Amino acid sequence: MIRISTIFIAVCMVLIASSLGFALYALADLEPMHAALVALAALTVLILYNAATMRLRERPDLSGQIADLSRGTADLARQVGEFGRRLHAVEGKIASTSGNVERRVDPLREEIAELGNLLKQLAVSVAAHEELLKPELSGLGSPVAKAAPAEPTPPVVPEKVERSAPTERAEIKAESRSAATAGQDRPATVSADDARIVTAVKQAADANRIDLHLQPLVTLPQRKVRYYEAMSRIRDADDNVIAAGDFIEAAERTGAMARIDEAVLLRCVQVLRRLLARSKDVGLFCNISGVTLRDTEVFRRCIDFLDANRALAPSFVLEMKQSTLRSLGPAESEHLAALAERGFRFSIDNVTDLRFEPRELADRSVRFIKVPAALLLDPKRASDIHPSDLADMLGRFGIDLIAERIEDERTVVDLLDYDVRFGQGFLFSPPRPLRTESPTPSGTAAPENQPAPAVPSPSVHARAQGIAALARRAAGPT
């Protein structure tokens, strides 16, 4: 729309040009044509002058607008860059979230697959039991069978029959008390003061009659085997098995404990090599006594052997008693520090109270603490912290809590409220013996053609009971 000032200027220019032409016609006696040409020329000059002056006035305005446009373009570019960074950050968060979801879903898939396998095994076991019971049921229901006595036949003993939970627990407890093992003679049940144990300890250390038994440590509540604990047994001249609880005191008194620990350490490294050949996610606990830590000569040989097998350190855990750790002297502390420098980790068992200093234990490279389940669940326990917070407190310092001596499903359900990650006990599997193998020289690997050790695993029956207990707990009171 044309502004009023522009119209006014145009009218003024026309009036000025007309006045100039009329003045020339009237005063200068010019012809009308000449006067009109002069007036038109004057009007043209005025128009050009006005256009030039307007152009000069608009040039600063255009420069300012161009500068404003440049600044706006720069701001827009910065905003686009900021939006691009935010979009990249959002995409990264979405990618990490999707990755976390996948990582969380994968264990659930594995657990579901494992539950499916357990159900299949239970179905096969039930079908086998039905097949075993059919002849008996048919014999009881047939009158002919009742009237005519059948020829006696030898009973059919199934290779593996599921037992009721009370019966199985009773047998497991009896096996725990007697330290019995499958396919071996009855263990010798004699006290530590008996001279026969002292003699058996000396002979076993001299003749290398030392056996290893493995007991699994499982994750809770999945019950997947994550570690094994190696437990030592010795045999006397009559091949009677003597459990560790019966001979340790005599071995320490006679000075043979360090030699036994050295032989057990050698065997544990061989067993761990075979376990890692089968699965990279399995570790081994090996017990070591305070006597061995104090024996400079034996410890020097042990640390040389462990130094040659330093690659196994992430999967090899040395275990000692709580009383041993609390009574360490300068020499023992120095030996533990030397093992920690080589990457080996430690575990504490035989816990009698829950008074821990997690920071001090973490500084000593303690990564596991085994606490009896009865002590965790005991309302009269001696502790500075409630057991439900113990696992979280230890976890902040990189220490895992392991509940040991678990013998019934009720204990497992109660321990889940305490956020315990690992469990060990006769409920999952009793300690089972390894096949006898000849030791290999220090720092060398075991022969490849030898069979892998027969390692125990939680029974199907025990795992099925655990699944049922978890299902009842999830269902809640009805």
Residue, then its C-alpha position, 0 to 999 in steps of 0.5 A: m500500500i502506497r504511503i500518504s507521504t509518497i503521494f504528497i511528495a509526488v503531488c508536490m513535484v508535479l506542482i513544482a514542475s507545473s509552476l516552473g513551466f507556467a512561469l517560463y511561459a508567462l514571464a519568459d515568453l516561451e512557447p507552450m511546447h517548450a515550457a511543457l518540455v522544461a516542466l517535464a524535465a524538471l519533474t524528471v529531475l525531481i523524481l530521480y532526486n527523490a528516488a536517489t535520496m530514498r535509496l540512500r535512506e533505505r541502505p542503512d535499514l537493509s544493512g541492519q536487516i541483513a545483520d539481523l538475518s545473519r544473527g538469526t541464522a547463526d542462532l538457528a544453526r546453534q539451536v539445530g546443533e543443540f537439538g542434534r546433540r539432544l537427539h543423539a543423547v536420546e538415541g544413546k539412552i534408548a540404545s542402552t535401555s534396549g541393551n539393558v532390557e535384553r540383558r535382563v531378559d536373557p537370564l529370564r529366558e534361561e531360567i524359563a528354559e531350565l524350568g521347562n527341562l525340570l518339568k520334563q525330567l519330573a514328567v519322565s520320573v513320574a512316568a517311570h514310577e507309574e511303570l514300576l508300580k503298574p505290575e504291583l497294582s495289577g497284582l493287587g487288583s486281580p483275584v487270580a493273582k490272589a488265589a494262585p501264589a506266583e513264583p517268587t521273582p527277584p525285585v526290580v530295583p530302579e536305577k534312580v527312585e525319587r524319595s520323599a522329602p523327609t526321607e531324603r533329608a534324614e539320609i542327607k543328615a545321616e550322611s553329613r554326620s558319618a561323612a559317608t561317600a558313595g561306593q566307599d566303605r563306612p568312614a571311621t567314626v573315632s575321636a580326634d584324641d584316638a591314636r589311630i587318627v594320629t597314625a592315619v594322618k601321618q600315613a596318609a600324608d606320607a602315602n598321599r592317601i588324601d581324597l577330594h570331595l566337591q560340594p556345589l555352591v548354587t545361586l539363589p533362587q535359580r540354583k545354578v551351580r556357580y562354584y564348588e568347594a573342595m573338601s579333603r578326606i583321608r584314608d587309613a590303612d584299611d581304606n576307612v574314610i576320615a572326614a576333615g572335622d575328625f582329623i584336622e586337630a590331630a593333623e595340626r598337632t602332629g605337624a602334618m596339616a601343612r603337607i596335607d594343605e599342599a597336596v590338596l592345593l595341588r589337586c585343587v588346581q588340577v580339578l579347576r583346570r578340568l572344570l574350566a575346560r568344561s565351563k568358564d563360569v565355574g570357580l573353586f574354593c580351596n581351604i587353607s589353614g593357619v598352620t600352612l600360612r605360618d609354615t614358611e617352607v611349605f608356603r614358599r612352595c605353595i606360592d611358587f606353584l600358585d604363581a605358576n598358575r596365576a591365570l587361574a586366580p579369578s576362578f580360584v578362592l582360598e578359604m580360611k576360618q574366621s578365627t584364623l583371620r582374626s588371629l593372623g600374625p605379621a608373617e601370616s598377614e604378609h603371606l596373605a598380602a603376597l597372595a592378594e598381589r597375585g590376584f587370588r581372592f579369599s573366603i571366610d567360613n566357620v563364622t561364629d558371629l556377624r561382627f564384620e568390618p567390611r572395609e578391612l576385609a575388602d582391603r585383605s581381598v576377602r570377597f566371600i563370607k560363608v555364614p551358616a543359615a541357622l546363624l542368619l535366621d537365629p533371632k538371638r544372634a550376636s550382630d551389629i547389623h540386621p541380617s536383612d541388611l548384611a548382604d547389601m552392606l557387604g555388597r557395597f565393598g564387593i563381598d558376596l554373602i553365602a549361606e551354608r549348611i542349608e538342609d530344607e526348603r523352608t530355610v531357602v524361602d526364609l533366606l530369600d528375604y535376606d537377599v542372599r545370592f548364594g547357598q550351599g548345603f546338603l539340600f542341593s548336593p552332599p559332598r561327592p568324591l572325585r576319581t583318584e588321579s595322579p598329581t602333576p608337577s608344579g606349574t604344569a597342566a593336567p593331561e588332556n586325555q584324562p577324564a574330567p572329574a565327576v562333579p556333583s550337581p543339585s538333584v532334580h528332586a531338590r530343585a523341583q522342591g525349590i521351584a514348588a516352594l518359590a511358587r507357593r511363596a509367590a502365590g501368597p496366603t490363600 
